Amino acid sequence: MAERLSAEARRQALGGLPGWTDVPGRDAIGKTFVFKDFNEAFGFMSRAALVAEKMDHHPEWRNVYKTVEVVLSTHDAGGVTARDIALAKAMDAIAG
Ligand code: H2B
Protein backbone atom coordinates (compact mmCIF):
# COMPACT_ATOMS: atom_id res chain seq x y z
CA MET A 1 0.00 0.00 0.00
CA ALA A 2 1.18 3.56 -0.66
CA GLU A 3 2.63 5.43 2.30
CA ARG A 4 1.71 8.95 3.33
CA LEU A 5 4.29 11.43 2.15
CA SER A 6 6.57 13.07 4.69
CA ALA A 7 6.05 16.80 5.18
CA GLU A 8 9.23 17.46 3.20
CA ALA A 9 8.34 15.15 0.30
CA ARG A 10 4.90 16.71 0.10
CA ARG A 11 6.29 20.26 0.18
CA GLN A 12 8.64 19.36 -2.67
CA ALA A 13 5.89 17.72 -4.70
CA LEU A 14 3.54 20.69 -4.28
CA GLY A 15 6.36 22.98 -5.40
CA GLY A 16 6.15 21.33 -8.82
CA LEU A 17 2.36 21.41 -9.02
CA PRO A 18 1.11 24.95 -9.71
CA GLY A 19 -2.29 25.68 -8.17
CA TRP A 20 -2.32 22.63 -5.89
CA THR A 21 -2.42 23.45 -2.19
CA ASP A 22 -2.96 21.73 1.14
CA VAL A 23 -6.64 21.40 2.02
CA PRO A 24 -7.29 23.05 5.40
CA GLY A 25 -8.42 20.69 8.12
CA ARG A 26 -7.55 17.41 6.46
CA ASP A 27 -4.68 15.45 4.95
CA ALA A 28 -5.39 16.18 1.28
CA ILE A 29 -4.37 18.40 -1.61
CA GLY A 30 -6.73 20.39 -3.78
CA LYS A 31 -6.97 22.55 -6.87
CA THR A 32 -9.76 24.53 -8.47
CA PHE A 33 -9.77 24.30 -12.26
CA VAL A 34 -11.66 27.00 -14.17
CA PHE A 35 -12.48 26.31 -17.81
CA LYS A 36 -14.03 28.31 -20.65
CA ASP A 37 -17.45 26.76 -20.25
CA PHE A 38 -19.30 23.67 -19.01
CA ASN A 39 -18.36 21.68 -22.10
CA GLU A 40 -14.63 22.15 -21.38
CA ALA A 41 -15.10 21.40 -17.69
CA PHE A 42 -17.06 18.22 -18.31
CA GLY A 43 -14.66 17.14 -21.06
CA PHE A 44 -11.84 17.46 -18.52
CA MET A 45 -13.79 15.40 -16.00
CA SER A 46 -14.54 12.71 -18.57
CA ARG A 47 -10.89 12.35 -19.55
CA ALA A 48 -9.71 12.52 -15.94
CA ALA A 49 -12.25 9.88 -14.93
CA LEU A 50 -10.85 7.41 -17.46
CA VAL A 51 -7.30 8.02 -16.25
CA ALA A 52 -8.38 7.76 -12.60
CA GLU A 53 -10.09 4.44 -13.25
CA LYS A 54 -7.01 3.14 -15.06
CA MET A 55 -4.84 4.24 -12.10
CA ASP A 56 -7.38 2.80 -9.66
CA HIS A 57 -7.12 6.10 -7.83
CA HIS A 58 -10.15 8.34 -7.69
CA PRO A 59 -10.68 12.05 -7.06
CA GLU A 60 -13.18 13.78 -4.85
CA TRP A 61 -14.56 16.55 -7.00
CA ARG A 62 -17.35 19.01 -7.48
CA ASN A 63 -18.42 20.73 -10.67
CA VAL A 64 -20.36 23.98 -10.90
CA TYR A 65 -20.76 25.18 -14.51
CA LYS A 66 -17.17 25.78 -15.72
CA THR A 67 -15.42 25.20 -12.39
CA VAL A 68 -14.14 21.85 -11.12
CA GLU A 69 -12.93 21.67 -7.51
CA VAL A 70 -10.69 18.66 -6.98
CA VAL A 71 -9.53 17.14 -3.69
CA LEU A 72 -7.04 14.29 -3.69
CA SER A 73 -6.25 12.00 -0.79
CA THR A 74 -5.48 8.31 -0.51
CA HIS A 75 -8.31 6.97 1.60
CA ASP A 76 -6.59 3.63 2.20
CA ALA A 77 -3.60 5.49 3.70
CA GLY A 78 -5.50 8.29 5.41
CA GLY A 79 -3.57 11.03 3.66
CA VAL A 80 -1.55 12.25 0.69
CA THR A 81 0.65 9.67 -1.05
CA ALA A 82 2.60 9.46 -4.30
CA ARG A 83 -0.61 8.23 -5.91
CA ASP A 84 -2.24 11.62 -5.31
CA ILE A 85 0.77 13.42 -6.75
CA ALA A 86 0.63 11.19 -9.85
CA LEU A 87 -3.07 11.86 -10.35
CA ALA A 88 -2.57 15.60 -9.80
CA LYS A 89 0.09 15.62 -12.53
CA ALA A 90 -2.15 13.66 -14.88
CA MET A 91 -5.03 16.08 -14.26
CA ASP A 92 -2.80 19.08 -14.98
CA ALA A 93 -1.68 17.43 -18.24
CA ILE A 94 -5.30 16.80 -19.24
CA ALA A 95 -6.34 20.37 -18.39
CA GLY A 96 -3.48 21.58 -20.60
N1 H2B B 1 -8.94 6.30 -4.58
C1 H2B B 1 -8.46 7.09 -3.62
N2 H2B B 1 -8.46 8.41 -3.78
N3 H2B B 1 -7.95 6.57 -2.50
C2 H2B B 1 -7.90 5.24 -2.29
O1 H2B B 1 -7.42 4.81 -1.24
C3 H2B B 1 -8.42 4.40 -3.30
C4 H2B B 1 -8.97 4.98 -4.46
N4 H2B B 1 -8.37 3.10 -3.18
N5 H2B B 1 -9.53 4.21 -5.40
C5 H2B B 1 -8.69 2.21 -4.25
C6 H2B B 1 -9.71 2.79 -5.20
C7 H2B B 1 -9.12 0.90 -3.62
O2 H2B B 1 -10.29 1.03 -2.89
C8 H2B B 1 -9.24 -0.22 -4.61
C9 H2B B 1 -9.72 -1.49 -3.96
O3 H2B B 1 -7.99 -0.43 -5.20
Backbone and ligand atoms as CSV (ligand in chain L), in Angstrom:
chain,resi,resn,atom,element,x,y,z
A,1,MET,N,N,0.854,-1.216,0.000
A,1,MET,CA,C,0.000,0.000,0.000
A,1,MET,C,C,0.881,1.255,0.000
A,2,ALA,N,N,0.419,2.315,-0.615
A,2,ALA,CA,C,1.181,3.560,-0.664
A,2,ALA,C,C,1.268,4.185,0.726
A,3,GLU,N,N,2.402,4.785,1.002
A,3,GLU,CA,C,2.631,5.429,2.302
A,3,GLU,C,C,2.368,6.919,2.213
A,4,ARG,N,N,1.869,7.487,3.287
A,4,ARG,CA,C,1.707,8.947,3.326
A,4,ARG,C,C,3.060,9.616,3.142
A,5,LEU,N,N,3.048,10.715,2.391
A,5,LEU,CA,C,4.295,11.434,2.148
A,5,LEU,C,C,4.732,12.161,3.416
A,6,SER,N,N,6.040,12.245,3.602
A,6,SER,CA,C,6.572,13.073,4.686
A,6,SER,C,C,6.265,14.533,4.361
A,7,ALA,N,N,6.315,15.380,5.382
A,7,ALA,CA,C,6.050,16.804,5.176
A,7,ALA,C,C,6.986,17.378,4.114
A,8,GLU,N,N,8.230,16.937,4.151
A,8,GLU,CA,C,9.226,17.462,3.204
A,8,GLU,C,C,8.937,16.967,1.776
A,9,ALA,N,N,8.626,15.705,1.624
A,9,ALA,CA,C,8.335,15.153,0.296
A,9,ALA,C,C,7.097,15.824,-0.301
A,10,ARG,N,N,6.139,16.081,0.546
A,10,ARG,CA,C,4.905,16.715,0.101
A,10,ARG,C,C,5.143,18.180,-0.309
A,11,ARG,N,N,5.958,18.864,0.480
A,11,ARG,CA,C,6.286,20.257,0.180
A,11,ARG,C,C,6.986,20.327,-1.184
A,12,GLN,N,N,7.914,19.404,-1.397
A,12,GLN,CA,C,8.637,19.364,-2.674
A,12,GLN,C,C,7.700,19.070,-3.833
A,13,ALA,N,N,6.820,18.108,-3.630
A,13,ALA,CA,C,5.892,17.721,-4.704
A,13,ALA,C,C,4.969,18.883,-5.048
A,14,LEU,N,N,4.454,19.560,-4.028
A,14,LEU,CA,C,3.543,20.688,-4.280
A,14,LEU,C,C,4.263,21.831,-4.984
A,15,GLY,N,N,5.558,21.950,-4.736
A,15,GLY,CA,C,6.356,22.975,-5.400
A,15,GLY,C,C,6.354,22.822,-6.911
A,16,GLY,N,N,6.173,21.593,-7.384
A,16,GLY,CA,C,6.153,21.334,-8.819
A,16,GLY,C,C,4.754,21.202,-9.378
A,17,LEU,N,N,3.760,21.555,-8.578
A,17,LEU,CA,C,2.362,21.411,-9.019
A,17,LEU,C,C,1.622,22.743,-8.847
A,18,PRO,N,N,1.714,23.622,-9.831
A,18,PRO,CA,C,1.106,24.948,-9.708
A,18,PRO,C,C,-0.398,24.871,-9.441
A,19,GLY,N,N,-0.847,25.611,-8.455
A,19,GLY,CA,C,-2.286,25.678,-8.173
A,19,GLY,C,C,-2.757,24.665,-7.150
A,20,TRP,N,N,-1.945,23.647,-6.893
A,20,TRP,CA,C,-2.321,22.631,-5.894
A,20,TRP,C,C,-1.854,23.101,-4.520
A,21,THR,N,N,-2.736,22.996,-3.541
A,21,THR,CA,C,-2.421,23.453,-2.189
A,21,THR,C,C,-2.921,22.430,-1.173
A,22,ASP,N,N,-2.441,22.553,0.047
A,22,ASP,CA,C,-2.964,21.732,1.143
A,22,ASP,C,C,-4.414,22.123,1.400
A,23,VAL,N,N,-5.246,21.136,1.668
A,23,VAL,CA,C,-6.642,21.405,2.022
A,23,VAL,C,C,-6.711,21.624,3.529
A,24,PRO,N,N,-7.226,22.772,3.963
A,24,PRO,CA,C,-7.288,23.051,5.400
A,24,PRO,C,C,-8.129,22.005,6.139
A,25,GLY,N,N,-7.626,21.558,7.265
A,25,GLY,CA,C,-8.418,20.694,8.124
A,25,GLY,C,C,-8.395,19.221,7.807
A,26,ARG,N,N,-7.667,18.846,6.743
A,26,ARG,CA,C,-7.549,17.409,6.461
A,26,ARG,C,C,-6.278,17.115,5.683
A,27,ASP,N,N,-5.902,15.844,5.634
A,27,ASP,CA,C,-4.683,15.446,4.947
A,27,ASP,C,C,-5.025,15.185,3.486
A,28,ALA,N,N,-4.990,16.256,2.683
A,28,ALA,CA,C,-5.391,16.178,1.276
A,28,ALA,C,C,-4.816,17.379,0.539
A,29,ILE,N,N,-4.749,17.258,-0.779
A,29,ILE,CA,C,-4.373,18.401,-1.607
A,29,ILE,C,C,-5.539,18.733,-2.526
A,30,GLY,N,N,-5.604,19.991,-2.944
A,30,GLY,CA,C,-6.727,20.388,-3.785
A,30,GLY,C,C,-6.335,21.427,-4.805
A,31,LYS,N,N,-7.147,21.516,-5.842
A,31,LYS,CA,C,-6.968,22.546,-6.870
A,31,LYS,C,C,-8.329,22.857,-7.464
A,32,THR,N,N,-8.541,24.131,-7.771
A,32,THR,CA,C,-9.759,24.535,-8.468
A,32,THR,C,C,-9.409,24.849,-9.916
A,33,PHE,N,N,-9.962,24.081,-10.830
A,33,PHE,CA,C,-9.765,24.303,-12.260
A,33,PHE,C,C,-10.932,25.144,-12.785
A,34,VAL,N,N,-10.608,26.185,-13.545
A,34,VAL,CA,C,-11.662,26.997,-14.170
A,34,VAL,C,C,-11.492,26.936,-15.684
A,35,PHE,N,N,-12.523,26.487,-16.364
A,35,PHE,CA,C,-12.478,26.309,-17.814
A,35,PHE,C,C,-13.280,27.400,-18.518
A,36,LYS,N,N,-13.326,27.296,-19.847
A,36,LYS,CA,C,-14.025,28.310,-20.649
A,36,LYS,C,C,-15.542,28.210,-20.455
A,37,ASP,N,N,-16.007,26.991,-20.362
A,37,ASP,CA,C,-17.448,26.765,-20.249
A,37,ASP,C,C,-17.701,25.358,-19.693
A,38,PHE,N,N,-18.949,24.983,-19.573
A,38,PHE,CA,C,-19.296,23.674,-19.014
A,38,PHE,C,C,-18.774,22.532,-19.878
A,39,ASN,N,N,-18.817,22.725,-21.193
A,39,ASN,CA,C,-18.361,21.683,-22.105
A,39,ASN,C,C,-16.891,21.334,-21.849
A,40,GLU,N,N,-16.064,22.358,-21.669
A,40,GLU,CA,C,-14.632,22.145,-21.382
A,40,GLU,C,C,-14.452,21.487,-20.018
A,41,ALA,N,N,-15.222,21.943,-19.046
A,41,ALA,CA,C,-15.104,21.397,-17.692
A,41,ALA,C,C,-15.501,19.923,-17.681
A,42,PHE,N,N,-16.596,19.614,-18.341
A,42,PHE,CA,C,-17.058,18.222,-18.310
A,42,PHE,C,C,-16.177,17.327,-19.183
A,43,GLY,N,N,-15.617,17.890,-20.244
A,43,GLY,CA,C,-14.656,17.141,-21.061
A,43,GLY,C,C,-13.444,16.760,-20.221
A,44,PHE,N,N,-12.954,17.719,-19.438
A,44,PHE,CA,C,-11.838,17.455,-18.518
A,44,PHE,C,C,-12.204,16.328,-17.547
A,45,MET,N,N,-13.380,16.409,-16.982
A,45,MET,CA,C,-13.791,15.397,-16.001
A,45,MET,C,C,-13.900,14.021,-16.649
A,46,SER,N,N,-14.407,13.994,-17.867
A,46,SER,CA,C,-14.542,12.709,-18.573
A,46,SER,C,C,-13.181,12.078,-18.803
A,47,ARG,N,N,-12.237,12.871,-19.285
A,47,ARG,CA,C,-10.891,12.349,-19.551
A,47,ARG,C,C,-10.197,11.961,-18.243
A,48,ALA,N,N,-10.348,12.810,-17.230
A,48,ALA,CA,C,-9.708,12.522,-15.942
A,48,ALA,C,C,-10.305,11.264,-15.314
A,49,ALA,N,N,-11.598,11.063,-15.500
A,49,ALA,CA,C,-12.255,9.880,-14.926
A,49,ALA,C,C,-11.677,8.601,-15.517
A,50,LEU,N,N,-11.410,8.609,-16.820
A,50,LEU,CA,C,-10.853,7.414,-17.463
A,50,LEU,C,C,-9.450,7.124,-16.938
A,51,VAL,N,N,-8.657,8.188,-16.781
A,51,VAL,CA,C,-7.297,8.024,-16.248
A,51,VAL,C,C,-7.353,7.547,-14.798
A,52,ALA,N,N,-8.247,8.133,-14.014
A,52,ALA,CA,C,-8.377,7.755,-12.599
A,52,ALA,C,C,-8.752,6.281,-12.475
A,53,GLU,N,N,-9.655,5.849,-13.303
A,53,GLU,CA,C,-10.089,4.444,-13.252
A,53,GLU,C,C,-8.934,3.519,-13.624
A,54,LYS,N,N,-8.169,3.940,-14.641
A,54,LYS,CA,C,-7.013,3.138,-15.062
A,54,LYS,C,C,-5.976,3.073,-13.927
A,55,MET,N,N,-5.802,4.197,-13.210
A,55,MET,CA,C,-4.837,4.240,-12.103
A,55,MET,C,C,-5.392,3.584,-10.842
A,56,ASP,N,N,-6.686,3.276,-10.861
A,56,ASP,CA,C,-7.381,2.802,-9.658
A,56,ASP,C,C,-7.152,3.775,-8.502
A,57,HIS,N,N,-7.274,5.060,-8.839
A,57,HIS,CA,C,-7.118,6.105,-7.828
A,57,HIS,C,C,-8.078,7.231,-8.198
A,58,HIS,N,N,-8.996,7.546,-7.298
A,58,HIS,CA,C,-10.151,8.345,-7.688
A,58,HIS,C,C,-10.239,9.676,-6.950
A,59,PRO,N,N,-10.594,10.713,-7.680
A,59,PRO,CA,C,-10.675,12.045,-7.060
A,59,PRO,C,C,-11.988,12.251,-6.311
A,60,GLU,N,N,-11.955,13.173,-5.376
A,60,GLU,CA,C,-13.176,13.780,-4.850
A,60,GLU,C,C,-13.296,15.063,-5.648
A,61,TRP,N,N,-14.450,15.330,-6.202
A,61,TRP,CA,C,-14.559,16.548,-6.997
A,61,TRP,C,C,-15.978,17.054,-7.076
A,62,ARG,N,N,-16.064,18.336,-7.441
A,62,ARG,CA,C,-17.352,19.014,-7.484
A,62,ARG,C,C,-17.315,19.943,-8.679
A,63,ASN,N,N,-18.334,19.880,-9.476
A,63,ASN,CA,C,-18.421,20.728,-10.665
A,63,ASN,C,C,-19.587,21.696,-10.542
A,64,VAL,N,N,-19.304,22.981,-10.754
A,64,VAL,CA,C,-20.358,23.976,-10.902
A,64,VAL,C,C,-20.073,24.732,-12.193
A,65,TYR,N,N,-20.917,24.543,-13.195
A,65,TYR,CA,C,-20.756,25.175,-14.505
A,65,TYR,C,C,-19.352,24.941,-15.060
A,66,LYS,N,N,-18.479,25.939,-15.083
A,66,LYS,CA,C,-17.172,25.779,-15.724
A,66,LYS,C,C,-16.043,25.563,-14.707
A,67,THR,N,N,-16.410,25.385,-13.447
A,67,THR,CA,C,-15.423,25.199,-12.386
A,67,THR,C,C,-15.448,23.753,-11.886
A,68,VAL,N,N,-14.249,23.191,-11.704
A,68,VAL,CA,C,-14.138,21.851,-11.117
A,68,VAL,C,C,-13.197,21.947,-9.919
A,69,GLU,N,N,-13.737,21.694,-8.738
A,69,GLU,CA,C,-12.934,21.674,-7.513
A,69,GLU,C,C,-12.522,20.229,-7.247
A,70,VAL,N,N,-11.212,20.012,-7.163
A,70,VAL,CA,C,-10.695,18.659,-6.979
A,70,VAL,C,C,-9.990,18.553,-5.629
A,71,VAL,N,N,-10.254,17.469,-4.915
A,71,VAL,CA,C,-9.525,17.143,-3.689
A,71,VAL,C,C,-8.971,15.733,-3.854
A,72,LEU,N,N,-7.681,15.595,-3.578
A,72,LEU,CA,C,-7.040,14.286,-3.694
A,72,LEU,C,C,-6.468,13.852,-2.349
A,73,SER,N,N,-6.785,12.617,-1.994
A,73,SER,CA,C,-6.252,12.001,-0.791
A,73,SER,C,C,-6.345,10.493,-0.998
A,74,THR,N,N,-5.436,9.772,-0.388
A,74,THR,CA,C,-5.477,8.309,-0.512
A,74,THR,C,C,-6.223,7.773,0.697
A,75,HIS,N,N,-7.452,7.354,0.479
A,75,HIS,CA,C,-8.308,6.972,1.596
A,75,HIS,C,C,-7.742,5.770,2.347
A,76,ASP,N,N,-7.154,4.834,1.575
A,76,ASP,CA,C,-6.589,3.629,2.200
A,76,ASP,C,C,-5.448,3.978,3.160
A,77,ALA,N,N,-4.757,5.103,2.893
A,77,ALA,CA,C,-3.596,5.490,3.703
A,77,ALA,C,C,-3.938,6.617,4.675
A,78,GLY,N,N,-5.101,7.202,4.531
A,78,GLY,CA,C,-5.504,8.291,5.411
A,78,GLY,C,C,-4.752,9.583,5.168
A,79,GLY,N,N,-4.282,9.787,3.938
A,79,GLY,CA,C,-3.571,11.032,3.658
A,79,GLY,C,C,-2.994,11.057,2.258
A,80,VAL,N,N,-2.123,12.039,2.024
A,80,VAL,CA,C,-1.552,12.251,0.692
A,80,VAL,C,C,-0.379,11.294,0.460
A,81,THR,N,N,-0.431,10.589,-0.663
A,81,THR,CA,C,0.648,9.673,-1.055
A,81,THR,C,C,1.106,10.015,-2.468
A,82,ALA,N,N,2.092,9.272,-2.938
A,82,ALA,CA,C,2.596,9.456,-4.303
A,82,ALA,C,C,1.485,9.236,-5.333
A,83,ARG,N,N,0.487,8.462,-4.970
A,83,ARG,CA,C,-0.614,8.228,-5.914
A,83,ARG,C,C,-1.398,9.516,-6.168
A,84,ASP,N,N,-1.544,10.336,-5.141
A,84,ASP,CA,C,-2.238,11.619,-5.308
A,84,ASP,C,C,-1.414,12.578,-6.167
A,85,ILE,N,N,-0.111,12.551,-5.953
A,85,ILE,CA,C,0.771,13.419,-6.749
A,85,ILE,C,C,0.701,12.998,-8.219
A,86,ALA,N,N,0.703,11.695,-8.472
A,86,ALA,CA,C,0.634,11.193,-9.847
A,86,ALA,C,C,-0.688,11.591,-10.513
A,87,LEU,N,N,-1.772,11.492,-9.764
A,87,LEU,CA,C,-3.075,11.859,-10.348
A,87,LEU,C,C,-3.162,13.377,-10.563
A,88,ALA,N,N,-2.592,14.137,-9.637
A,88,ALA,CA,C,-2.574,15.598,-9.800
A,88,ALA,C,C,-1.828,15.972,-11.083
A,89,LYS,N,N,-0.688,15.346,-11.316
A,89,LYS,CA,C,0.092,15.620,-12.534
A,89,LYS,C,C,-0.709,15.252,-13.770
A,90,ALA,N,N,-1.356,14.099,-13.729
A,90,ALA,CA,C,-2.149,13.656,-14.877
A,90,ALA,C,C,-3.293,14.633,-15.145
A,91,MET,N,N,-3.924,15.121,-14.090
A,91,MET,CA,C,-5.031,16.078,-14.256
A,91,MET,C,C,-4.538,17.395,-14.864
A,92,ASP,N,N,-3.369,17.849,-14.411
A,92,ASP,CA,C,-2.796,19.080,-14.980
A,92,ASP,C,C,-2.516,18.887,-16.470
A,93,ALA,N,N,-1.997,17.704,-16.832
A,93,ALA,CA,C,-1.682,17.434,-18.239
A,93,ALA,C,C,-2.965,17.424,-19.075
A,94,ILE,N,N,-4.022,16.863,-18.523
A,94,ILE,CA,C,-5.298,16.797,-19.239
A,94,ILE,C,C,-5.885,18.203,-19.403
A,95,ALA,N,N,-5.782,19.008,-18.336
A,95,ALA,CA,C,-6.343,20.374,-18.387
A,95,ALA,C,C,-5.561,21.240,-19.376
A,96,GLY,N,N,-4.284,20.891,-19.607
A,96,GLY,CA,C,-3.480,21.584,-20.598
A,96,GLY,C,C,-2.886,22.899,-20.115
L,1,H2B,N1,N,-8.942,6.304,-4.575
L,1,H2B,C1,C,-8.459,7.090,-3.618
L,1,H2B,N2,N,-8.455,8.411,-3.782
L,1,H2B,N3,N,-7.949,6.566,-2.504
L,1,H2B,C2,C,-7.903,5.241,-2.291
L,1,H2B,O1,O,-7.422,4.806,-1.242
L,1,H2B,C3,C,-8.417,4.401,-3.301
L,1,H2B,C4,C,-8.974,4.980,-4.458
L,1,H2B,N4,N,-8.372,3.097,-3.176
L,1,H2B,N5,N,-9.525,4.214,-5.398
L,1,H2B,C5,C,-8.690,2.211,-4.248
L,1,H2B,C6,C,-9.705,2.791,-5.202
L,1,H2B,C7,C,-9.118,0.901,-3.619
L,1,H2B,O2,O,-10.294,1.029,-2.888
L,1,H2B,C8,C,-9.241,-0.220,-4.610
L,1,H2B,C9,C,-9.724,-1.490,-3.958
L,1,H2B,O3,O,-7.990,-0.428,-5.204
